[in-house]
C-alpha cells in the first residue's frame, strides 16, 4: 500500500491510496464468501456456486462494491495515520481504479486541522460582573421551600376560590353528544393552573362543595383532537371536595424541619450564601464565555465546510442518543417539530462552527502557554467521574483506554486555558 497526499484549498487534503492487485483479489474472494449463501444459479445448490461461475453469470464486477468497501474499511484509518496529518472530518471516498488483475486505487478527501493565528489572550477587556443577593431573592427562595412543605386541608364552609384544589366529576358533550376523553370521576384540579381548556377552571370559582354546575367552553382552533378543534362544548360538573393550601409558619421550628439550622435567621443566611455562590459561578462563567468569544474574534482560522458538517453530524447523533435514553424515538420528535434530519443538521451548523473555533483557539492557547497536565490531575478527574457513576476509580481506570485518558488530559488542559484567559481578563 501507498498513500499520496495532495493539499487542496481551505485546509482540505486528498489522499490517494493504492492497494496491490493481490490484496484486491483476496477482498473479492472475501466478498464472494460473504454472499455465496444467497446466490442462486440453476443446476447448483444455494451456497455452492463456484466464484468464477458467479462472475461469469452476473458479471466480472459483481463483487467489486463489497470488495471496495472491505478494503477501504481495512486500510483508510492506518493510511491516514501514516501521513502524520490530523484529519478533522469524515472523508469522502472515490474509486479511481477497480479492475481484476490491477491494483485497487481510491481517494479520500477530508479536512485537516486548520492553522490558528492566535490573538492576544491576556488582558482581554470584559464587562464587569456584579454579584449581589437581595433580600427579596432570599425571601423568594424561602417561599419556595415554604410551598414545598405546604399541605392541603379540606374546606367545607365556602365556595371554590382561585388556588384551591378541587375534586370533581365531569362529563363533556358537543351538540349533545359525548366525546372520547371528555368524562372523568374523582378528577383533581388546581384552580388557576390552566391545565384544562381555557375558561374551564374560572367557571368553577364560586361553586360550593357537593354542587352541580355546567361549564361552557370552546376548544382551541389548534386543539390536538381535530374533531373537537374550534367547537363549543359543555361539561356537566359536580364538585365533591375543596381543599386549600396551608403554608407552614416561617419560624425557627420551620428552619429546624427543613434544614440543619436551629433558627430562621441562620437558615436565611445559608440561603443567602448559597445564592451568592450560585451567582458567583454564573458570573465567572459569563466572564469566561465573553473573554473566549473575544479571543475567537481576534484570532484567524479557515474552517473547512467538511469539518463543520462532521461536527454537526456528531452533534445530531448525540442528540438522537439523548432522545433514545428518554424513550423518545427520533422520528416522533422530528415529526412533532415538523423537521427532518437534514434540516436539523443544517440548523446545527452555526453551533458546530462555534464549537470548532472555540476548541481550536483554546488548544492553541494550551500550546502557546505551555500548559501541561500531570498524571495526578488525570487520576483526580477519573476519581470524580467514578464518583459520579458510583463505581470504584480503580475499576474505571482498568476499562478506560489510553485514548480516553489522553482525551481527559486534553480536556483538562483546555479548562486550564480558559482559566488563564479569564484570570488575566480586565473587567471594565
LINZI-V73446 format. One record per residue. N is the residue number from 1. PSI is psi in radians with two decimals (999 if undefined). BURIAL is # if it has 9 or more other ideal C-beta (glycine too) atoms within 8 Angstrom, else .. Layout:
((N & PSI & BURIAL) (N & PSI & BURIAL))
This chain:
((1 & 2.68 & #) (2 & 2.55 & .) (3 & 2.20 & #) (4 & 2.41 & .) (5 & 2.22 & #) (6 & 2.07 & .) (7 & 2.31 & .) (8 & -3.13 & .) (9 & 2.82 & .) (10 & 0.78 & .) (11 & 0.66 & #) (12 & 2.60 & #) (13 & 2.69 & #) (14 & 2.11 & #) (15 & 2.22 & #) (16 & 2.06 & #) (17 & 2.21 & #) (18 & 2.29 & #) (19 & 2.35 & #) (20 & 2.61 & .) (21 & -0.65 & #) (22 & -0.75 & .) (23 & -0.62 & #) (24 & -0.70 & #) (25 & -0.71 & #) (26 & -0.64 & .) (27 & -0.65 & #) (28 & -0.72 & #) (29 & -0.69 & #) (30 & -0.70 & #) (31 & -0.69 & #) (32 & -0.83 & #) (33 & -0.57 & .) (34 & -0.60 & .) (35 & -0.14 & #) (36 & -0.49 & #) (37 & -0.33 & .) (38 & 0.04 & .) (39 & 2.31 & #) (40 & 2.27 & .) (41 & 2.28 & #) (42 & 2.34 & .) (43 & -0.12 & .) (44 & 2.52 & #) (45 & 2.55 & .) (46 & 2.28 & #) (47 & -0.07 & .) (48 & 0.34 & .) (49 & 2.17 & #) (50 & 2.59 & .) (51 & -0.79 & #) (52 & -0.64 & .) (53 & -0.69 & #) (54 & -0.78 & #) (55 & -0.54 & #) (56 & -0.70 & .) (57 & -0.79 & .) (58 & -0.09 & .) (59 & 2.58 & .) (60 & -0.46 & .) (61 & 0.31 & .) (62 & -0.55 & .) (63 & 0.11 & #) (64 & -0.78 & #) (65 & -0.83 & .) (66 & -0.68 & #) (67 & -0.72 & #) (68 & -0.81 & #) (69 & -0.70 & .) (70 & -0.84 & #) (71 & -0.68 & #) (72 & -0.78 & #) (73 & -0.60 & .) (74 & -0.47 & .) (75 & -0.46 & #) (76 & -0.89 & #) (77 & -0.78 & .) (78 & -0.74 & .) (79 & -0.71 & #) (80 & -0.71 & #) (81 & -0.59 & .) (82 & -0.37 & .) (83 & -0.33 & #) (84 & 0.06 & .) (85 & 2.61 & #) (86 & 1.66 & .) (87 & 2.28 & #) (88 & 0.21 & #) (89 & 2.88 & #) (90 & 2.38 & .) (91 & 2.71 & #) (92 & 2.16 & .) (93 & 2.51 & #) (94 & 2.44 & .) (95 & 2.16 & .) (96 & -0.64 & .) (97 & 2.20 & .) (98 & 1.88 & #) (99 & 2.44 & .) (100 & 2.38 & .) (101 & -0.02 & .) (102 & 2.80 & .) (103 & 2.63 & #) (104 & 2.19 & #) (105 & 2.24 & #) (106 & 2.79 & #) (107 & 2.65 & #) (108 & 2.05 & #) (109 & 2.20 & #) (110 & 2.89 & #) (111 & 2.57 & #) (112 & 2.87 & #) (113 & 2.13 & .) (114 & 2.63 & #) (115 & 2.41 & .) (116 & 2.14 & #) (117 & 1.77 & .) (118 & 2.34 & #) (119 & 3.11 & .) (120 & 2.13 & .) (121 & 0.02 & #) (122 & 2.40 & .) (123 & 0.42 & .) (124 & 2.33 & #) (125 & 2.24 & .) (126 & 2.83 & #) (127 & 2.35 & .) (128 & 2.31 & .) (129 & 2.13 & #) (130 & 2.21 & .) (131 & 2.03 & .) (132 & 2.70 & .) (133 & 2.15 & .) (134 & 2.84 & .) (135 & -0.62 & .) (136 & -0.60 & .) (137 & -0.68 & #) (138 & -0.76 & #) (139 & -0.63 & .) (140 & -0.78 & .) (141 & -0.65 & #) (142 & -0.70 & #) (143 & -0.63 & .) (144 & -0.77 & .) (145 & -0.64 & #) (146 & -0.75 & #) (147 & -0.73 & #) (148 & -0.51 & .) (149 & 0.29 & #) (150 & 2.92 & #) (151 & 2.76 & .) (152 & 2.31 & #) (153 & 2.51 & .) (154 & 2.51 & .) (155 & 2.21 & #) (156 & -0.21 & .) (157 & 0.27 & .) (158 & 3.00 & .) (159 & 3.04 & .) (160 & 2.37 & #) (161 & 2.82 & #) (162 & 2.35 & .) (163 & -0.27 & .) (164 & 2.75 & #) (165 & 2.12 & #) (166 & 2.62 & #) (167 & 2.16 & #) (168 & 2.83 & #) (169 & 2.59 & #) (170 & 2.67 & #) (171 & 2.01 & #) (172 & 2.60 & #) (173 & 2.65 & #) (174 & 2.15 & #) (175 & 0.66 & .) (176 & -0.02 & .) (177 & 2.25 & .) (178 & 2.66 & .) (179 & 2.75 & #) (180 & 2.36 & .) (181 & 0.07 & .) (182 & 0.13 & #) (183 & 2.40 & .) (184 & 2.68 & .) (185 & 2.47 & .) (186 & 0.53 & .) (187 & 2.35 & #) (188 & 2.33 & .) (189 & 2.26 & #) (190 & 2.08 & #) (191 & 2.12 & #) (192 & -0.04 & .) (193 & -0.25 & .) (194 & 0.57 & .) (195 & -0.23 & .) (196 & -3.14 & .) (197 & 2.43 & .) (198 & 2.29 & .) (199 & -0.33 & #) (200 & -0.91 & #) (201 & -0.68 & #) (202 & -0.59 & .) (203 & -0.19 & #) (204 & -0.26 & #) (205 & 2.25 & #) (206 & -0.13 & .) (207 & 2.42 & #) (208 & 2.76 & .) (209 & 2.33 & #) (210 & -0.05 & .) (211 & 2.53 & .) (212 & 2.60 & .) (213 & 2.79 & #) (214 & 2.38 & .) (215 & 2.19 & #) (216 & 2.17 & #) (217 & 2.92 & #) (218 & 2.17 & .) (219 & 2.47 & #) (220 & 2.62 & #) (221 & -0.54 & .) (222 & 0.36 & .) (223 & 2.48 & #) (224 & -0.56 & .) (225 & 1.79 & #) (226 & -0.47 & .) (227 & -0.22 & .) (228 & -0.30 & #) (229 & 2.21 & #) (230 & 0.06 & .) (231 & 2.65 & .) (232 & 2.47 & .) (233 & 2.74 & #) (234 & 2.38 & #) (235 & 2.11 & #) (236 & 2.06 & #) (237 & 2.64 & #) (238 & 2.09 & #) (239 & 2.06 & #) (240 & -0.69 & #) (241 & 2.49 & .) (242 & 2.32 & #) (243 & 2.51 & #) (244 & 2.71 & #) (245 & 2.25 & #) (246 & 2.08 & .) (247 & 2.49 & .) (248 & 2.62 & #) (249 & 2.41 & .) (250 & 1.73 & .) (251 & -3.02 & .) (252 & -0.64 & .) (253 & -0.70 & .) (254 & -0.80 & #) (255 & -0.72 & #) (256 & -0.60 & #) (257 & -0.62 & .) (258 & -0.07 & .) (259 & -3.06 & .) (260 & 0.13 & .) (261 & 2.69 & #) (262 & -0.45 & .) (263 & 2.75 & .) (264 & -0.64 & #) (265 & -0.72 & .) (266 & -0.71 & #) (267 & -0.74 & #) (268 & -0.65 & #) (269 & -0.62 & .) (270 & -0.71 & #) (271 & -0.79 & #) (272 & -0.75 & #) (273 & -0.74 & .) (274 & -0.68 & .) (275 & -0.71 & #) (276 & -0.71 & #) (277 & -0.77 & .) (278 & -0.80 & .) (279 & -0.63 & #) (280 & -0.73 & #) (281 & -0.67 & .) (282 & -0.68 & .) (283 & -0.69 & #) (284 & -0.75 & #) (285 & -0.73 & .) (286 & -0.72 & #) (287 & -0.80 & #) (288 & -0.79 & #) (289 & -0.75 & .) (290 & -0.75 & #) (291 & -0.77 & #) (292 & -0.71 & #) (293 & -0.71 & .) (294 & -0.60 & #) (295 & -0.69 & #) (296 & -0.76 & #) (297 & -0.58 & .) (298 & -0.10 & .) (299 & 2.81 & #) (300 & 2.36 & .) (301 & 2.63 & #) (302 & 1.81 & .) (303 & 2.08 & #) (304 & 2.54 & #) (305 & -0.64 & .) (306 & -0.59 & #) (307 & -0.72 & #) (308 & -0.72 & #) (309 & -0.71 & #) (310 & -0.73 & #) (311 & -0.72 & #) (312 & -0.69 & #) (313 & -0.70 & #) (314 & -0.76 & .) (315 & -0.71 & #) (316 & -0.77 & #) (317 & -0.70 & .) (318 & -0.65 & .) (319 & -0.76 & #) (320 & -0.69 & #) (321 & -0.67 & .) (322 & -0.73 & .) (323 & -0.78 & #) (324 & -0.68 & #) (325 & -0.36 & .) (326 & 0.09 & .) (327 & 0.38 & .) (328 & 2.00 & .) (329 & 2.43 & .) (330 & -0.65 & #) (331 & -0.71 & .) (332 & -0.75 & .) (333 & -0.80 & #) (334 & -0.68 & #) (335 & -0.74 & .) (336 & -0.64 & .) (337 & 0.02 & .) (338 & 0.83 & .) (339 & 3.13 & .) (340 & 2.83 & .) (341 & -0.69 & .) (342 & -0.74 & .) (343 & -0.73 & .) (344 & -0.72 & #) (345 & -0.74 & #) (346 & -0.72 & .) (347 & -0.47 & .) (348 & -0.21 & #) (349 & -0.72 & #) (350 & -0.72 & .) (351 & -0.67 & #) (352 & -0.76 & #) (353 & -0.73 & #) (354 & -0.74 & .) (355 & -0.73 & #) (356 & -0.85 & #) (357 & -0.70 & #) (358 & -0.84 & #) (359 & -0.79 & #) (360 & -0.76 & #) (361 & -0.79 & #) (362 & -0.66 & #) (363 & -0.55 & #) (364 & -0.62 & #) (365 & -0.73 & #) (366 & -0.80 & #) (367 & -0.79 & .) (368 & -0.65 & .) (369 & -0.09 & #) (370 & 0.62 & .) (371 & 2.25 & #) (372 & 2.47 & .) (373 & 2.09 & #) (374 & 2.86 & .) (375 & -0.51 & .) (376 & -0.64 & .) (377 & -0.60 & #) (378 & -0.74 & #) (379 & -0.75 & #) (380 & -0.73 & .) (381 & -0.69 & #) (382 & -0.66 & #) (383 & -0.70 & #) (384 & -0.74 & .) (385 & -0.77 & #) (386 & -0.72 & #) (387 & -0.70 & .) (388 & -0.61 & .) (389 & 0.08 & .) (390 & 0.85 & .) (391 & 2.88 & .) (392 & 2.40 & .) (393 & -0.70 & #) (394 & -0.67 & .) (395 & -0.64 & #) (396 & -0.74 & #) (397 & -0.62 & .) (398 & -0.64 & .) (399 & -0.19 & .) (400 & 2.38 & .) (401 & 2.88 & .) (402 & -0.62 & .) (403 & -0.68 & .) (404 & -0.69 & .) (405 & -0.65 & #) (406 & -0.59 & .) (407 & -0.67 & .) (408 & -0.73 & #) (409 & -0.76 & #) (410 & -0.74 & #) (411 & -0.72 & .) (412 & -0.64 & #) (413 & -0.69 & #) (414 & -0.71 & #) (415 & -0.69 & .) (416 & -0.66 & #) (417 & -0.72 & #) (418 & -0.78 & #) (419 & -0.73 & #) (420 & -0.79 & #) (421 & -0.79 & #) (422 & -0.72 & #) (423 & -0.55 & .) (424 & -0.06 & #) (425 & 2.65 & #) (426 & 2.09 & .) (427 & 2.19 & #) (428 & 999 & .))
